[in-house]
Amino acid sequence: MRIRVNGNWMELDAETVAAVLEHFSLTDKKVAVELDGVVVDRKNWADTAVRDGAVLEIVQFVSGG
Amino acid sequence: MADTVEAKRSGADGDAGKEAERGDELAVGGKILRSRLFLGTGRFPDPLALKEAIAASGAEVLTFSIRRVQLEDLAGDAVLKHVDHDRHVFLPNTSGARTAEEAVRIARLARAAGAGNWVKVEISVADETLLPDPAETLRATELLAKEGFAVFAYCSDDPVLCRRLAEAGAAAVMPGGSPIGSGLGILNPYNLALIAEQVRVPVIVDAGIGAPSDAALAMELGASAVLVNTAVARARDPAAMAAAFRRAVEAGRLARLAGRIPKRKYATASSGHEELISPPYRVGGVPL
């Protein structure tokens, strides 16, 4: 399955948002996820399907003013 | 070392200052704050310097940005390791947004990442000055306030705009003293005083603060709080500068509450003229 994560297209066998985050070891990190332009709350990660061609953004807090 | 200095000084200050400040908390965005100094977390030389500056500043509110996770370098920005989540309030900004819609998108992500419902709306298309876009900022404030966000609107120091932002539902307005990171201080004290006088929500001076004296002036002019970042982060000794800002904000606040004297053109003797041992003389030594 081909998906785009943070701007990079990649082959990844991950059926759900939770599986994508697990792949990147981000499950326990303070991150937020957007799937095809819509924020997916943490409680819905496991139930939200990721389809071929999906576009994900995974963001975090960084230092800033 | 800064911690030691801090501890000694707060002991030496005695209880008078504490008495005066008791009951002077700042209510904003549904929270009660004791510190009127907000600290930005950007541009510090290293995470330890940030940690020490946070401690020395006494700040309860810390700002952050939202960026993509670096998938190939997960250790990347370790800034949050040094933040005590129970003691500090997160104020994520929408830096990078160029439109109201982009700001809304970033705000939603910040909330989903666990920042609570506070957001500092920061929208700029002026790459050289980073001055905020008033029209997009007003629109984003309306949209986000309707979604239940406590909106802290970073804006230009325009009294009318600040009133419009408050009417649009901003929890606080954050007029800039001067462009971000410029250190030019409060370029328009007249406007800032008007904003503090006319806007019903807290006024938090953001951007351009270069030295503690700028922060004290902002508070004397009636600001509710001050947000500082670069002036601390890029100081030779960030922790010591953070301690200086802490005192400056407290001093400015106390001065505001104490009521400064009006400015006069001519002198007013602070020692009385009555019963002088020698009579007053005119210029040239001729007795009156």
Interface residues (C-beta under 8 A of the other chain):
Chain A: V5 N6 G7 N8 F24 S25 L26 K29 K30 V31 A32 V33 E34 V39 V40 D41 R42 E57 I58 V59 Q60 F61 V62 S63 G64 G65
Chain B: G40 T41 G42 R43 F44 L50 T63 F64 S65 I66 R67 R68 V69 L71 L74 G76 D77 V79 L80 F90 P92 N93 S95 R105 R108 L109 A110 R111 A112 A113 G114 A115 I180 G181 A207 L227 N229 T230
